[in-house]
Amino acid sequence: MGIFQWQERSAATLQAGGVIGPDERLPWPQTGLMGVQHVIAMFGSTVLAPILMGFDPNLAVFMSGIGTLIFFIITGGKVPSYLGSSFAFISVVGAVTGYSGQGANPNIGLALGGIIACGLVYMLVGFLVQVIGTRWIERMMPPVVTGAVVAVIGLNLASIPVKNMASNNFEAWMQALTFVSVGLVAVFTRGMVQRLLILVGLIVASLLYGLFTNVLGWGKPVDLSGVINAPWFGVPHFHAPVFTAHAMVLIVPVVIILVAENLGHIKAVTAMTGKDMDQYMGRAFIGDGVATMVSASVGGTGVTTYSENIGVMAATRIYSTAVFFVAALLAVLLGFSPKFGALIQAIPLPVMGGVSIVVFGLIAIAGAKIWVDNKVDFSQNKNIIVAAITLILGTGNFTLLFGEFKLEGIGTATFGAIILYALLNLREQGDETRETRE
């Protein structure tokens, strides 16, 4: 079966309790609607991440579509996945560029060069996996390490919305109203609305902000003139990368998170579909790496697989890769609409701050969830020491100088977790060696 060939199945298959597999599809009208749903599911995070890095969210959406098409081609249309903006890059981009969290990032080129380097390493990891498999990754980055590093990303970002995205008491209260709105959506709604908790919470909070400011005059009013004046169609604004050793060394360690995310995505799809996807692991890494390089080469964010789309697949039992092909095309079309980009830019900063608090907290909890899901034994001293030190290194932005080169926060936490685990695991490996000899 070719890359653009899917076996058509009817909706009756779903009603009978069946699933639509990766190599199958519903009739094209229903496939198109499912594609729209996946675009909506990825929208909140894919737009939020570039805003927090000072990137163009319109371009990020456009490149997420291009990246998904690249992934689709490299994996031969076998792996159902949408590639959206990765939050793993936020803190390191901030460290490299000195971005304050507001407006366009004036040093975006430095970040792009580092992201391209990260994508290159990611691609090379994919080629290595094609040759020797994934066991070496699992040994070097066990759940105690990956969980700690993921948690650190959220904790390291905590100061951005708290210190930089609310300038007065009213705006601080609007942040609180925003994260409460997201929480209410998460708990008191069901179905697709619940899965879009970030987007729905953001819309509710934005409407309330407009009521309080534009109508009641309590704060800085929402300005929609940019949306009104923006054309419906236009070419995205591109940026060129700048390559420096400092930026590349700081950003490349993010590859550890991307590998962990993609590894988990493939294993989740395998579990849900009952079809072995491990054979595509190397190609998935290569596809994600190439997509990240292509995106950053023109000004887009680094990309990764999205748990939001896993949730949609689990809810609908539709795993057809045709759906993601359609979703990618829709994202590309949105990227050609400056009015869409202007609407994103009009979102009040305090509302974005409140959403950021939720998202960064969820990232930190995702790290803890890795520990729980993999039953990490914290009665073992090596596990508790690795986790404890990693969290403080990243949260406290622990910095080491190597001549003029500075390794900060996420970098020291990531390398520290891997090296520390390997060091503390030497005794266990020695015991295993002695048992083998005996």
N, C-alpha and C positions, 0 to 999 in steps of 0.2 A: 504494500500500500504506500503510495507516494506521500510527500510532505504535505500536499494540499488536498489529500483524499481522505475523507472520513466516511464511515459507514453510517447511513442515516437511520435514526431510531425515532419512534413516535413517543409522544407524551404518555401514552398508555404504559410504556415501560416503567416510567417513574411511578405512575399510579398503582402499578402492580408490586411496588416495593423494590424495583430494580434500580440500577445506576446507569448513567451514561459515561462510558469509559473514555480515556484520553484519545483513543483512535475512533471514537464515534461522535455523532452530533445529532441534535434535534433538527427539525426543518429550519431553514435559514431565518425566517422571521423570528422564531423563538430563540434561535442562537443569537440573533442581533440584540434582542431584549436582554438576554443574559450578559452580553458584552457590555451593554449600558450599565447594568447592575455592578459589574466588576469595576468599571471606570469610577462609578460613584463610591464604591467601597474603598478604592485606593486614593480617592481625591483628597480627603482631609489631610492625611499624612504626607502625601507627595507634594502638596502645596505648602504645608506648614514647615517642613524641613528646609526648603530653600529660603523661605522668609527669615528663618532663624539664623541662616548663614549669610544673609545679604545677597543671595542669588536671585535671579529673575524667575518667579514661580511659573510664569507662562512658558518660558523656555524649558523649565524642569519637566512640566507636563508633556510638552512636545517631545523631549528626549526620552522620557519614560516610555512613550509609544514606540519611538525608534529603537530603544534598547530592548523592549519586549519582542519586536520583530526580529532583531539580531539573535536574541536568545532562542526564539522559535526556530529560526533557520539552522543554527548551530546544533541544536538538540534534535534536529530532524522532525520537529513537530510532535515529539513524543512526551514532553514534560509539560504539564499544565502549570503555568506560572506567569505572573505579571511582575515586571521589574519596576519598582517605584523608588523615590528618593530615600536614601539610607540615613537614618538618624545617627548612625555610628560616626559619621564624619563631623557632626556639629561642633563638638568640643575641640577637636584637633584643628579644624578650620579656624575657629575662634583664636586658638593659641598661635597659629601661624600668621594670621592676618591682623590680629588685634581688633577684630570686629566688636563693636559695642552692643549690637543687637537691634539697631535701628537704621532703616534706610538701606541704600545700596552699599555693598562691600567695596571700598575703594581699592583693596588689595586682592581682588578676586583671582587675578592671574596666578599668584603664588599658590593659592589653594588648588587651582585647576592642575598645575604641574604636579603637585603632590598626589592628587586623586588619580591622575593618569599613571603615575608610578605604582600606586596601590593596585590599580586595575591590571597592570602588567604582571606584577607578582602573583595576583589572583589567577590570571590566565596560566602562568607557569605552574602554579599548584595544580590546576586542572589537568595539564599535560602529564604531570607526575602521577596524579591519581589514575589517569588512563593507563599508565604503565604498571603501577604497583598497588593500586587500590587505596583504601582510606584508613587502614589499621594504624598507620604511623601518625595520622592526624589525631585519632582517638587516644593514642598513647601519650602524645605530646600535650594535648589539650583535653584532659578528662573533664567531666562536668564541674568539678570543684573549681577548675581554672576558668572555663568559659562562663560559668555562672557569675563568678566574681568580676570578671572583666565587663560583662554585660551590665551588671548592677552599677559598676563604677561610672559607666557612661552617663546613666541617668543622674547619679549623685553629683558628678562633676559639673553638670549643666544647671544644677539647682539655682545657682546665684543669678543666672541670666534673667529669668522673668521677675525674680524677687527684687533685684537691685536696679535693673535697667529698663523695665517695661511698665513701670508705674511711677509717675513723678509727683503725685500728691495723694491725699487721703481718699478722694473720690475715686481715683483710678485704682487704688488698692482694693477698695470695696467692689469695684467692677470686676477685678480679677477674681475676687472671692465669689461673686455672683456667677461668673463664668464657670468656675470649676464645680460649683454646686449644680448648675444647669446640666453639665455633662454627667455628673453623678446621678441626678434624677432620671435622665434619659437612660443611663446604663441599667438602673434598677427597676424603673417603673414602666418601661416599654418592652415590646416584644418584636420578634421577627427582624425585618430589614432595618427598621428604625433603630432598634437596639444595636445592630451591627454598625450603624453609622453614627454612633454616639458622639464622636468628636465633631463631625460635621453638623449634626442637628443641634448639639449643645452650643456650638459656635454661632449658628444662625439665630437661635433663641436669644443668646446673650447680646449679639449685635443689634437685634431689634429693640431690646430693652435699653441698650446704650443709646440708640437713636432717640428713643422716647425721652430718656432722662436729660439728654443734651440738646437735641434739636428742638424739642417741644417744651421741656421744663427749664432749660438753660442752666443745668447743674455742672456742666463741664464743656470740654472742647467738642464742638459739634462734628458730626460726620459730614465729610465733603464728598459729594457724588459727582462733582463737576468733571472729574477725570473720566468717570465711567460714561457720562453723557457725551463728552467730546471725543472719546476714543472711537476709531473706526472698527467696523465689524471684522474686517479682514486685513491682515498685514503680516510681513515676514518677521519672525522673532529676532531680537537683538542679540548677536553673538559676541563672545569674548575669547581672547587668545590666552593660552596658558603661558606661565613663566616658570622655568625649572630652576630650583635652588636645592642644594643638598639638605639644608636645614628643614625646609618644608617637606621634602620627600621622606626623610627619616622619621619625622613626626607623624606623617599621615599613613605611611605604608603599614604600620602595625594594625590598622583597622581591618586589614585582610583577615585577621584571625576571627573577627566578628562576622564578616561576610561569609567565610567558610562555615562557621558554626550555624548561621542562619540558613544557608542553602542546604547544608547537610540535614538539618532538622526538617526543612521543607520537603526534601525528597523522601525522607523516612516517613513523614506524616502522610504524604500522598500514597506511598506504598501501603501503609496501614489501612487507609480509607478505601482504596480501590482493590486491594488484594492482588495487585500486579507489581512485580519486582521492578522498581525504578533504580536500584543501585547501579545497574549497568550503565545508566546515563549520568552518573554522578560527575565524572570527569568532564563530560561535555557541558554539563550544567555550570560547572565552575568556569570553564573556558568562555561560555556564552555570557555569563555575568561579568567576567573580567573584561572581555572585549566591549560589551555594552557600556561599562563604566568608563573605559578609555575613550570611546567615541563620544559619549555624553560630555565628559570634561574637556574634550578637545575643542568644543565650541562654546563652553560656558555653562553646561549643565552640571547637575549634581552626580555623585556616585550613586549607583543603583543597587538594589538588592531584592530578593523575593519578599513577598508581603504576606504576613499572617492574616491580614484583613481578607485577602482573597481565599486563603485556606478556610476561613470561617464561612464565606459564601459557598464554597464548594461543599463543605460539610453539611450546610443547611439545605442545599438544593439537590445534593447527590449527583451533580453534573460536573464531570471532570474533563470534558471535551476541550482539547487544545484549540479547536475552532473558535470557541468563545473568547479566548485570549488573543487570537489573531484579530478578531473583530474589535475587541477592546483597545488594542494597540492602534488600530486605524482611527478610532474615535478620538483617542488622546492626541494623535498627530493633528487631526482637524482642529481640536480645541487650541492647540499651540499656535495656530495661524489666526487667532482672534485677539487683537489688542484689547477689545472691550472686556473679554474674559479676564485678561491680565489686570486691567484697571479695576475691575470689581474686586479681585483678590487684594490689591494694594489698598483699597478703601476700607478694609476691615480695621476697626479701631485697635490701636496698639495694646491697651489694657486687656481687651478681649483675647488677643493673641497671647498675651502674658498668662491669662488664666488657663487657656488651653495648653500652653507650654508646661505649666505646673502639672497638669494631669498627665501629659505625654511623657515627660521626664520621669515622673513617679512610676508610670507603667513600665518604662524601660528598666528602672531599678528593680521593680518587683519581678519583671521577666527573668532577671538574673537569679533571684531567689527561687523562682519557679523551676528553673533548670536544676537547682539543687534538690528540690522536693521531688520532681518527676523522676530523677535518676537516683533517688534515695542516697544522697551523699551522706556518709557516716561522719558526723562531726564529733563523735567520741574518739576518732583518730586524731592525734595531735597534728600530723602533717596537714590534714584537711583544714582544721580550724586555724592553724597558723597561716597557711596560704590565703585563706579567705579573709582573715582579719587584717593582715598586712596589706593585701591588695586593695581592700576597701578604703583604708586610711590614706594610702599613697595617692589613689585617684581622687578621693574627695578633698583631701588637703592640698592637692596640686603639688605633690612632692617633686622637686626639681634637682636634676644632676647636671653638672657642667663637664663637658669634655673639651677642654680648650675653649674655643669660642662657640662651640655647639652646645645647645641647651635642650635637654630632654625633660618634658614636663608631664604632670598629671596622668593622662591616659597612657602615654608612652611608657613612663616608669612603671605604672601599674600593670600594663600588659606584659612587658618583658620581665618585670619582677615576678609576676605570677608563674610564668612558664619556667623561668630559671629556678625559682625557689622550689617549685614542685619537683622539678627534676633532681635538685640537690637533696631534698628531704626524702625522696623516693629511693635514693641509692641503697639505703639499708634494706628495704623490702626487696629490691632487685637482687641484692647480695644473698638474702635468705632464699629466694627462689633458685638462684644458681646453685647454692649448697645442697638444696633439696633434690635438684636434678642430678647432681653428681652422686648423691647417696643412693 
